[in-house]
Amino acid sequence: MYALFYSFFEAFPLTYIDIYHFNLGEMGVIFLSAAVGFGLATVIYWAYLYYYMEARIEKHGMVP
């Protein structure tokens, strides 16, 4: 998974700078979209752990 994700970020400059002629500022905005996605995924994961998993563990105990 890490290799796929890393190659995804390595392909950004090749695609957007060479083909679409973005400057470095515009290139940074593309990486900002990934940061927003990471933030949303983290919030959703923490909510899942807190509202679903902790409630389930309190009700049924630890399951294998």
N, CA, C and O atoms as a CHARMM CRD file, in Angstrom:
* protein
*
  256
    1    1 MET  N      0.82700  -1.17800   0.00000 PROA 1      0.00000
    2    1 MET  CA     0.00000   0.00000   0.00000 PROA 1      0.00000
    3    1 MET  C      0.88300   1.25700   0.00000 PROA 1      0.00000
    4    1 MET  O      0.60400   2.22700  -0.70500 PROA 1      0.00000
    5    2 TYR  N      1.93400   1.21900   0.79300 PROA 2      0.00000
    6    2 TYR  CA     2.83400   2.37800   0.84200 PROA 2      0.00000
    7    2 TYR  C      3.46200   2.63700  -0.52100 PROA 2      0.00000
    8    2 TYR  O      3.58600   3.78900  -0.93800 PROA 2      0.00000
    9    3 ALA  N      3.85300   1.58500  -1.21000 PROA 3      0.00000
   10    3 ALA  CA     4.47900   1.75000  -2.52300 PROA 3      0.00000
   11    3 ALA  C      3.50700   2.36800  -3.52500 PROA 3      0.00000
   12    3 ALA  O      3.89400   3.21600  -4.33000 PROA 3      0.00000
   13    4 LEU  N      2.27000   1.95000  -3.47300 PROA 4      0.00000
   14    4 LEU  CA     1.25900   2.52700  -4.36100 PROA 4      0.00000
   15    4 LEU  C      1.04900   4.00300  -4.05400 PROA 4      0.00000
   16    4 LEU  O      0.98900   4.83500  -4.95900 PROA 4      0.00000
   17    5 PHE  N      0.93900   4.31600  -2.77800 PROA 5      0.00000
   18    5 PHE  CA     0.71400   5.69500  -2.37500 PROA 5      0.00000
   19    5 PHE  C      1.91500   6.56700  -2.72700 PROA 5      0.00000
   20    5 PHE  O      1.74900   7.69500  -3.19000 PROA 5      0.00000
   21    6 TYR  N      3.11100   6.05400  -2.51100 PROA 6      0.00000
   22    6 TYR  CA     4.32400   6.80000  -2.82900 PROA 6      0.00000
   23    6 TYR  C      4.41200   7.06800  -4.33100 PROA 6      0.00000
   24    6 TYR  O      4.74000   8.18200  -4.73900 PROA 6      0.00000
   25    7 SER  N      4.12900   6.07700  -5.14300 PROA 7      0.00000
   26    7 SER  CA     4.19200   6.27600  -6.59200 PROA 7      0.00000
   27    7 SER  C      3.13100   7.27300  -7.06400 PROA 7      0.00000
   28    7 SER  O      3.32600   7.97400  -8.05600 PROA 7      0.00000
   29    8 PHE  N      2.01300   7.32700  -6.34600 PROA 8      0.00000
   30    8 PHE  CA     0.97300   8.30000  -6.66100 PROA 8      0.00000
   31    8 PHE  C      1.51300   9.71900  -6.50300 PROA 8      0.00000
   32    8 PHE  O      1.28300  10.57000  -7.36200 PROA 8      0.00000
   33    9 PHE  N      2.24100   9.98100  -5.39100 PROA 9      0.00000
   34    9 PHE  CA     2.80300  11.31100  -5.17500 PROA 9      0.00000
   35    9 PHE  C      3.98300  11.59200  -6.10000 PROA 9      0.00000
   36    9 PHE  O      4.24500  12.74800  -6.43000 PROA 9      0.00000
   37   10 GLU  N      4.67700  10.58000  -6.51000 PROA 10     0.00000
   38   10 GLU  CA     5.78400  10.78800  -7.44100 PROA 10     0.00000
   39   10 GLU  C      5.28100  11.12000  -8.84500 PROA 10     0.00000
   40   10 GLU  O      5.98900  11.77000  -9.61500 PROA 10     0.00000
   41   11 ALA  N      4.09000  10.69100  -9.17900 PROA 11     0.00000
   42   11 ALA  CA     3.53900  10.94500 -10.50900 PROA 11     0.00000
   43   11 ALA  C      2.94400  12.34800 -10.63600 PROA 11     0.00000
   44   11 ALA  O      2.78300  12.85200 -11.74700 PROA 11     0.00000
   45   12 PHE  N      2.61600  12.98500  -9.50600 PROA 12     0.00000
   46   12 PHE  CA     2.03000  14.33000  -9.55800 PROA 12     0.00000
   47   12 PHE  C      2.89600  15.32000 -10.33800 PROA 12     0.00000
   48   12 PHE  O      2.39800  15.94300 -11.27500 PROA 12     0.00000
   49   13 PRO  N      4.17500  15.48700  -9.98700 PROA 13     0.00000
   50   13 PRO  CA     4.97200  16.47700 -10.72800 PROA 13     0.00000
   51   13 PRO  C      5.13200  16.13400 -12.20500 PROA 13     0.00000
   52   13 PRO  O      5.14000  17.02400 -13.05500 PROA 13     0.00000
   53   14 LEU  N      5.25500  14.86900 -12.50500 PROA 14     0.00000
   54   14 LEU  CA     5.39500  14.48600 -13.91400 PROA 14     0.00000
   55   14 LEU  C      4.15600  14.85900 -14.71400 PROA 14     0.00000
   56   14 LEU  O      4.24800  15.32300 -15.85000 PROA 14     0.00000
   57   15 THR  N      3.01300  14.65200 -14.11000 PROA 15     0.00000
   58   15 THR  CA     1.76700  14.91900 -14.82600 PROA 15     0.00000
   59   15 THR  C      1.43800  16.40300 -14.86200 PROA 15     0.00000
   60   15 THR  O      1.21500  16.96800 -15.93200 PROA 15     0.00000
   61   16 TYR  N      1.40700  17.03400 -13.69300 PROA 16     0.00000
   62   16 TYR  CA     0.88100  18.39600 -13.63100 PROA 16     0.00000
   63   16 TYR  C      1.88800  19.46900 -14.03300 PROA 16     0.00000
   64   16 TYR  O      1.49300  20.51000 -14.55700 PROA 16     0.00000
   65   17 ILE  N      3.16000  19.24400 -13.80400 PROA 17     0.00000
   66   17 ILE  CA     4.15100  20.24900 -14.20700 PROA 17     0.00000
   67   17 ILE  C      4.53800  20.07400 -15.66700 PROA 17     0.00000
   68   17 ILE  O      4.56700  21.04800 -16.42000 PROA 17     0.00000
   69   18 ASP  N      4.83500  18.85300 -16.07500 PROA 18     0.00000
   70   18 ASP  CA     5.29600  18.62600 -17.44900 PROA 18     0.00000
   71   18 ASP  C      4.17000  18.70400 -18.47400 PROA 18     0.00000
   72   18 ASP  O      4.34800  19.29300 -19.54000 PROA 18     0.00000
   73   19 ILE  N      3.03300  18.12900 -18.17300 PROA 19     0.00000
   74   19 ILE  CA     1.95000  18.07200 -19.16000 PROA 19     0.00000
   75   19 ILE  C      1.04300  19.30100 -19.09000 PROA 19     0.00000
   76   19 ILE  O      0.72900  19.90700 -20.11500 PROA 19     0.00000
   77   20 TYR  N      0.61500  19.67200 -17.84900 PROA 20     0.00000
   78   20 TYR  CA    -0.33600  20.76900 -17.69900 PROA 20     0.00000
   79   20 TYR  C      0.32400  22.10400 -17.37800 PROA 20     0.00000
   80   20 TYR  O     -0.36600  23.11800 -17.27000 PROA 20     0.00000
   81   21 HSD  N      1.64700  22.12300 -17.22500 PROA 21     0.00000
   82   21 HSD  CA     2.43100  23.34400 -17.01400 PROA 21     0.00000
   83   21 HSD  C      2.00100  24.12300 -15.77100 PROA 21     0.00000
   84   21 HSD  O      1.89300  25.34900 -15.81200 PROA 21     0.00000
   85   22 PHE  N      1.75200  23.40500 -14.65100 PROA 22     0.00000
   86   22 PHE  CA     1.46000  24.05800 -13.38300 PROA 22     0.00000
   87   22 PHE  C      2.74600  24.62400 -12.80700 PROA 22     0.00000
   88   22 PHE  O      3.82300  24.08500 -13.05900 PROA 22     0.00000
   89   23 ASN  N      2.65300  25.70900 -12.03300 PROA 23     0.00000
   90   23 ASN  CA     3.82100  26.18800 -11.29800 PROA 23     0.00000
   91   23 ASN  C      3.82600  25.51700  -9.91400 PROA 23     0.00000
   92   23 ASN  O      2.93600  24.72100  -9.61400 PROA 23     0.00000
   93   24 LEU  N      4.81300  25.83000  -9.07800 PROA 24     0.00000
   94   24 LEU  CA     4.92900  25.14900  -7.78300 PROA 24     0.00000
   95   24 LEU  C      3.79200  25.50700  -6.83200 PROA 24     0.00000
   96   24 LEU  O      3.40100  24.68000  -6.00900 PROA 24     0.00000
   97   25 GLY  N      3.26700  26.69500  -6.92600 PROA 25     0.00000
   98   25 GLY  CA     2.13500  27.08600  -6.08300 PROA 25     0.00000
   99   25 GLY  C      0.89000  26.28500  -6.40500 PROA 25     0.00000
  100   25 GLY  O      0.19900  25.81000  -5.50400 PROA 25     0.00000
  101   26 GLU  N      0.60800  26.13600  -7.67800 PROA 26     0.00000
  102   26 GLU  CA    -0.54000  25.33000  -8.09000 PROA 26     0.00000
  103   26 GLU  C     -0.32100  23.86600  -7.75100 PROA 26     0.00000
  104   26 GLU  O     -1.27400  23.14700  -7.45100 PROA 26     0.00000
  105   27 MET  N      0.90900  23.42700  -7.79700 PROA 27     0.00000
  106   27 MET  CA     1.23500  22.04500  -7.44300 PROA 27     0.00000
  107   27 MET  C      0.94600  21.79100  -5.96700 PROA 27     0.00000
  108   27 MET  O      0.49800  20.70300  -5.60400 PROA 27     0.00000
  109   28 GLY  N      1.19500  22.78000  -5.11500 PROA 28     0.00000
  110   28 GLY  CA     0.92400  22.64000  -3.69100 PROA 28     0.00000
  111   28 GLY  C     -0.54700  22.48600  -3.38300 PROA 28     0.00000
  112   28 GLY  O     -0.91100  21.79900  -2.42900 PROA 28     0.00000
  113   29 VAL  N     -1.39900  23.11300  -4.17500 PROA 29     0.00000
  114   29 VAL  CA    -2.84400  23.00000  -3.96600 PROA 29     0.00000
  115   29 VAL  C     -3.29900  21.55600  -4.19400 PROA 29     0.00000
  116   29 VAL  O     -4.22300  21.08600  -3.53000 PROA 29     0.00000
  117   30 ILE  N     -2.67000  20.86800  -5.10900 PROA 30     0.00000
  118   30 ILE  CA    -3.01000  19.46800  -5.35400 PROA 30     0.00000
  119   30 ILE  C     -2.69800  18.62100  -4.12400 PROA 30     0.00000
  120   30 ILE  O     -3.48400  17.74800  -3.75500 PROA 30     0.00000
  121   31 PHE  N     -1.55200  18.87500  -3.48900 PROA 31     0.00000
  122   31 PHE  CA    -1.21000  18.14400  -2.27600 PROA 31     0.00000
  123   31 PHE  C     -2.11900  18.52700  -1.11500 PROA 31     0.00000
  124   31 PHE  O     -2.33600  17.72000  -0.21100 PROA 31     0.00000
  125   32 LEU  N     -2.64900  19.73600  -1.12800 PROA 32     0.00000
  126   32 LEU  CA    -3.57600  20.15700  -0.08600 PROA 32     0.00000
  127   32 LEU  C     -4.84100  19.30800  -0.10400 PROA 32     0.00000
  128   32 LEU  O     -5.40000  19.01600   0.95300 PROA 32     0.00000
  129   33 SER  N     -5.29200  18.91400  -1.26600 PROA 33     0.00000
  130   33 SER  CA    -6.48100  18.06600  -1.34400 PROA 33     0.00000
  131   33 SER  C     -6.24700  16.71700  -0.66600 PROA 33     0.00000
  132   33 SER  O     -7.16000  16.17100  -0.04600 PROA 33     0.00000
  133   34 ALA  N     -5.04600  16.18100  -0.77600 PROA 34     0.00000
  134   34 ALA  CA    -4.72500  14.92900  -0.08600 PROA 34     0.00000
  135   34 ALA  C     -4.71600  15.14300   1.42100 PROA 34     0.00000
  136   34 ALA  O     -5.16200  14.27000   2.16500 PROA 34     0.00000
  137   35 ALA  N     -4.22600  16.27100   1.88200 PROA 35     0.00000
  138   35 ALA  CA    -4.20000  16.56000   3.31800 PROA 35     0.00000
  139   35 ALA  C     -5.61300  16.67400   3.88000 PROA 35     0.00000
  140   35 ALA  O     -5.87900  16.20500   4.98600 PROA 35     0.00000
  141   36 VAL  N     -6.50600  17.28600   3.13600 PROA 36     0.00000
  142   36 VAL  CA    -7.90400  17.38500   3.56500 PROA 36     0.00000
  143   36 VAL  C     -8.52700  15.98900   3.64600 PROA 36     0.00000
  144   36 VAL  O     -9.26900  15.69300   4.58300 PROA 36     0.00000
  145   37 GLY  N     -8.23300  15.15300   2.68900 PROA 37     0.00000
  146   37 GLY  CA    -8.73500  13.77800   2.71800 PROA 37     0.00000
  147   37 GLY  C     -8.20800  12.99600   3.90300 PROA 37     0.00000
  148   37 GLY  O     -8.95100  12.23300   4.52100 PROA 37     0.00000
  149   38 PHE  N     -6.92400  13.17500   4.23100 PROA 38     0.00000
  150   38 PHE  CA    -6.36000  12.50100   5.40300 PROA 38     0.00000
  151   38 PHE  C     -7.05200  12.97300   6.67200 PROA 38     0.00000
  152   38 PHE  O     -7.36200  12.17100   7.55300 PROA 38     0.00000
  153   39 GLY  N     -7.29000  14.26000   6.76100 PROA 39     0.00000
  154   39 GLY  CA    -7.95700  14.80600   7.94600 PROA 39     0.00000
  155   39 GLY  C     -9.36600  14.27200   8.10900 PROA 39     0.00000
  156   39 GLY  O     -9.76000  13.88700   9.20900 PROA 39     0.00000
  157   40 LEU  N    -10.12300  14.24400   7.03400 PROA 40     0.00000
  158   40 LEU  CA   -11.48200  13.70600   7.09500 PROA 40     0.00000
  159   40 LEU  C    -11.48700  12.22800   7.45800 PROA 40     0.00000
  160   40 LEU  O    -12.31600  11.78700   8.25300 PROA 40     0.00000
  161   41 ALA  N    -10.58400  11.47200   6.89200 PROA 41     0.00000
  162   41 ALA  CA   -10.50600  10.04500   7.20400 PROA 41     0.00000
  163   41 ALA  C    -10.16000   9.82000   8.66900 PROA 41     0.00000
  164   41 ALA  O    -10.68900   8.90000   9.29300 PROA 41     0.00000
  165   42 THR  N     -9.28300  10.64100   9.22300 PROA 42     0.00000
  166   42 THR  CA    -8.92300  10.51400  10.63300 PROA 42     0.00000
  167   42 THR  C    -10.10300  10.80300  11.53900 PROA 42     0.00000
  168   42 THR  O    -10.33600  10.06600  12.49700 PROA 42     0.00000
  169   43 VAL  N    -10.84500  11.84700  11.26100 PROA 43     0.00000
  170   43 VAL  CA   -12.01600  12.19200  12.06700 PROA 43     0.00000
  171   43 VAL  C    -13.06400  11.08200  11.99100 PROA 43     0.00000
  172   43 VAL  O    -13.64000  10.70900  13.01300 PROA 43     0.00000
  173   44 ILE  N    -13.31300  10.55900  10.81100 PROA 44     0.00000
  174   44 ILE  CA   -14.29300   9.48700  10.65100 PROA 44     0.00000
  175   44 ILE  C    -13.84400   8.23200  11.38200 PROA 44     0.00000
  176   44 ILE  O    -14.66400   7.55400  12.00100 PROA 44     0.00000
  177   45 TYR  N    -12.56200   7.91200  11.32400 PROA 45     0.00000
  178   45 TYR  CA   -12.04900   6.72200  12.00900 PROA 45     0.00000
  179   45 TYR  C    -12.16400   6.86300  13.52000 PROA 45     0.00000
  180   45 TYR  O    -12.57200   5.91800  14.19500 PROA 45     0.00000
  181   46 TRP  N    -11.81000   8.03000  14.06600 PROA 46     0.00000
  182   46 TRP  CA   -11.92700   8.24100  15.50700 PROA 46     0.00000
  183   46 TRP  C    -13.38800   8.16800  15.95200 PROA 46     0.00000
  184   46 TRP  O    -13.68300   7.60900  17.00800 PROA 46     0.00000
  185   47 ALA  N    -14.29900   8.72400  15.16000 PROA 47     0.00000
  186   47 ALA  CA   -15.71900   8.64200  15.49100 PROA 47     0.00000
  187   47 ALA  C    -16.18500   7.19500  15.47900 PROA 47     0.00000
  188   47 ALA  O    -16.96000   6.79100  16.34500 PROA 47     0.00000
  189   48 TYR  N    -15.73300   6.42000  14.52600 PROA 48     0.00000
  190   48 TYR  CA   -16.07300   4.99000  14.46200 PROA 48     0.00000
  191   48 TYR  C    -15.58500   4.26200  15.70700 PROA 48     0.00000
  192   48 TYR  O    -16.32100   3.47600  16.30400 PROA 48     0.00000
  193   49 LEU  N    -14.34800   4.52600  16.09200 PROA 49     0.00000
  194   49 LEU  CA   -13.81100   3.87300  17.28800 PROA 49     0.00000
  195   49 LEU  C    -14.58300   4.26400  18.54000 PROA 49     0.00000
  196   49 LEU  O    -14.89400   3.41200  19.37300 PROA 49     0.00000
  197   50 TYR  N    -14.88600   5.52500  18.67200 PROA 50     0.00000
  198   50 TYR  CA   -15.53900   6.00900  19.88800 PROA 50     0.00000
  199   50 TYR  C    -17.00600   5.59000  19.96600 PROA 50     0.00000
  200   50 TYR  O    -17.44000   5.06500  20.99100 PROA 50     0.00000
  201   51 TYR  N    -17.76800   5.81100  18.90700 PROA 51     0.00000
  202   51 TYR  CA   -19.20200   5.57600  18.96900 PROA 51     0.00000
  203   51 TYR  C    -19.60000   4.13100  18.70000 PROA 51     0.00000
  204   51 TYR  O    -20.62700   3.67900  19.20400 PROA 51     0.00000
  205   52 TYR  N    -18.82500   3.40500  17.92900 PROA 52     0.00000
  206   52 TYR  CA   -19.20300   2.02900  17.60000 PROA 52     0.00000
  207   52 TYR  C    -18.39800   1.01300  18.39200 PROA 52     0.00000
  208   52 TYR  O    -18.97300   0.17300  19.08300 PROA 52     0.00000
  209   53 MET  N    -17.08700   1.07500  18.30200 PROA 53     0.00000
  210   53 MET  CA   -16.26300   0.02800  18.91100 PROA 53     0.00000
  211   53 MET  C    -16.27300   0.08900  20.44000 PROA 53     0.00000
  212   53 MET  O    -16.40200  -0.95200  21.08600 PROA 53     0.00000
  213   54 GLU  N    -16.14400   1.25900  21.02900 PROA 54     0.00000
  214   54 GLU  CA   -16.15700   1.33100  22.49200 PROA 54     0.00000
  215   54 GLU  C    -17.50300   0.92200  23.05700 PROA 54     0.00000
  216   54 GLU  O    -17.56100   0.24900  24.08600 PROA 54     0.00000
  217   55 ALA  N    -18.58700   1.31700  22.40200 PROA 55     0.00000
  218   55 ALA  CA   -19.91400   0.90500  22.86700 PROA 55     0.00000
  219   55 ALA  C    -20.07900  -0.60900  22.75700 PROA 55     0.00000
  220   55 ALA  O    -20.67100  -1.23200  23.63900 PROA 55     0.00000
  221   56 ARG  N    -19.57100  -1.19200  21.70900 PROA 56     0.00000
  222   56 ARG  CA   -19.66800  -2.63500  21.52500 PROA 56     0.00000
  223   56 ARG  C    -18.83500  -3.38000  22.56700 PROA 56     0.00000
  224   56 ARG  O    -19.27000  -4.40500  23.09100 PROA 56     0.00000
  225   57 ILE  N    -17.64500  -2.86900  22.86800 PROA 57     0.00000
  226   57 ILE  CA   -16.79100  -3.50800  23.87200 PROA 57     0.00000
  227   57 ILE  C    -17.42200  -3.39900  25.25900 PROA 57     0.00000
  228   57 ILE  O    -17.36800  -4.35000  26.03900 PROA 57     0.00000
  229   58 GLU  N    -18.01600  -2.25700  25.57000 PROA 58     0.00000
  230   58 GLU  CA   -18.69200  -2.10800  26.87100 PROA 58     0.00000
  231   58 GLU  C    -19.87400  -3.04400  27.00200 PROA 58     0.00000
  232   58 GLU  O    -20.14600  -3.54100  28.09400 PROA 58     0.00000
  233   59 LYS  N    -20.58500  -3.29700  25.90800 PROA 59     0.00000
  234   59 LYS  CA   -21.77400  -4.14100  25.95600 PROA 59     0.00000
  235   59 LYS  C    -21.42300  -5.62700  25.95500 PROA 59     0.00000
  236   59 LYS  O    -22.00600  -6.39400  26.72200 PROA 59     0.00000
  237   60 HSD  N    -20.47900  -6.05000  25.10700 PROA 60     0.00000
  238   60 HSD  CA   -20.16600  -7.46800  24.93700 PROA 60     0.00000
  239   60 HSD  C    -18.82100  -7.87400  25.51500 PROA 60     0.00000
  240   60 HSD  O    -18.54000  -9.07000  25.60000 PROA 60     0.00000
  241   61 GLY  N    -17.99500  -6.95000  25.90800 PROA 61     0.00000
  242   61 GLY  CA   -16.65300  -7.26400  26.37500 PROA 61     0.00000
  243   61 GLY  C    -15.72900  -7.45600  25.18200 PROA 61     0.00000
  244   61 GLY  O    -16.13600  -7.33300  24.02700 PROA 61     0.00000
  245   62 MET  N    -14.47500  -7.76100  25.49400 PROA 62     0.00000
  246   62 MET  CA   -13.49000  -7.98400  24.41600 PROA 62     0.00000
  247   62 MET  C    -13.77300  -9.32100  23.74400 PROA 62     0.00000
  248   62 MET  O    -13.92200 -10.34200  24.41600 PROA 62     0.00000
  249   63 VAL  N    -13.84500  -9.31100  22.43700 PROA 63     0.00000
  250   63 VAL  CA   -14.06500 -10.53400  21.67500 PROA 63     0.00000
  251   63 VAL  C    -12.79000 -10.86400  20.91500 PROA 63     0.00000
  252   63 VAL  O    -12.03000  -9.97100  20.54000 PROA 63     0.00000
  253   64 PRO  N    -12.56200 -12.15200  20.69000 PROA 64     0.00000
  254   64 PRO  CA   -11.33400 -12.52600  19.95600 PROA 64     0.00000
  255   64 PRO  C    -11.35400 -12.09600  18.51300 PROA 64     0.00000
  256   64 PRO  O    -10.39400 -12.34300  17.78200 PROA 64     0.00000
